[in-house]
């Protein structure tokens, strides 16, 4: 438990630094002379350069543990933020953000794998994943507004310098505060025993092959499952692109005062989304609902909110953004728990790296599509469409949904 607390603490600081950039990047790129389509490319390439990092993380975390990747990723990300404060044109920003996407790609699979290994059983695993979401959300509640406030007070360059030093120092402290967890024989077989328990009580059947940590594992990873995380992150990429652009247009030309007003308003809107997520994450009773049901319900909530924004429903933007946040608070822990329930403990690193790849691909497609097509169709309708398409794929994958259900309380 001590390891989990330290991990949550360092994750909070890391997520605070990263989310503080959301309302800043688009106005910063505009101040450098970037067009909306180029801004979409900057945001998208950050995500697509996650892919090689995610692929390396999947193998490396299983082989060498999580600590080295967490510490290195945080320190390298801090150095790149310091360099980002010195850029002078949009192309330099594009290069720095692309490299940042690669080095920070190791962070999420390493953290999720370490948390999954700390779990005693399925309910505990779900609680740890919800704790990760809660820490992530707490950081993102205040960080967009804090980032916007920093820019308003000290400017873009100094703000990136402050955030860079914060990330760098966090990485150094993580060397002393985090230790890897080596699974004992019982812990390594957590997924196997969970699968065997459910299959022995009327599961979907199938032959159990292998032994140890691989016993009862589904044959290969459920590839079609990853279509839905990709759709979810695509919709979020569209939102992260569109909200700062919306505020920029509302404040007129790209003058200094207009950019400052856009940044402050974007920060408040992003914080509102995070408050919604915080509310749903506080509903701890949701951890006892099967993750499949939580995933489907959350995605329907998210798609409904984006549809309302696309058709300009007579509902306040603030209400819709809060609703989006609530849906995110339901979805992300449920997806992580669902994947852990269908993967053996010895393959957590690979599974979460592929999940991160799916999120990265979606985060690339979202802002690029929004930047290119926002003059033809509402980007929010694109988000609605991809979410519904992802939901249609969900029943087609070959996950053993019975094994994905949470264990009853007390077991």
Secondary structure by P-SEA (a helix, b strand, c coil): caaaaaaaaaaaaaaaaaaaacccaaaaaaaacccaaaaaaaaaaaaaaaaaaaaaaaaaaaccccaaaaaaaaaaaaaaaaaaaacccaaaaaaaaaaaaaaacccaaaaaaaaaaacccaaaaaaaaaaaaaaaaaaaacaaaaaaaaaacccaaaaaaaaaaaaaaaaaaaaacbbbbbbcccccaaaaaaaaaaaacccccccccccccccccccccccccaaaaaaaaaaaaaaaacaaaaaaaaaccccaaaaaaaaaaaaaaaaaaaaaaaaaaaccccccccaaaaaaaaaaaaaaaaaaaaacccccaaaaaaaaaaaaaacaaaaaaaaaaaccccaaaaaaaaaaaaaaaaaaaaaaaaacccccccaaaaaaaaaaaaaaacccccccccccccccccc
